[in-house]
């Protein structure tokens, strides 16, 4: 995912755990947060709830990007506060449409997504 986003000149930070991701989001303003469900120590549902309660990230869109594709898991994602739910492997054009929806510079300039 990081390589995919960097191919489109998007700056990324990567957290190896939900706790680290929440810590990063408490000190950095992000346009978009991708979050898996299966994470060490804290699952993505709980992390999403905490991100949506935090003053620095409550307005930041959260996209669940996970291998869990059941209706139950999608519903849990919505209940946790996620803005979009994508299942792996994610279709490239679907991912680009989500990026365009949430990242301000991409909303303004449709041509920015051309690869270098």
Secondary structure, 3 states (H helix, E strand, C coil): CHHHHHCCCCCCCCCCCHHHHHHHHHHCCCCEEEECCCCCCCCHHHHHHHHHHCCCCCCCEEEEEECCCCHHHHHHHHHHCCCEEEECCCCHHHHHHHHHHHCHHHHHCHHHHCCC
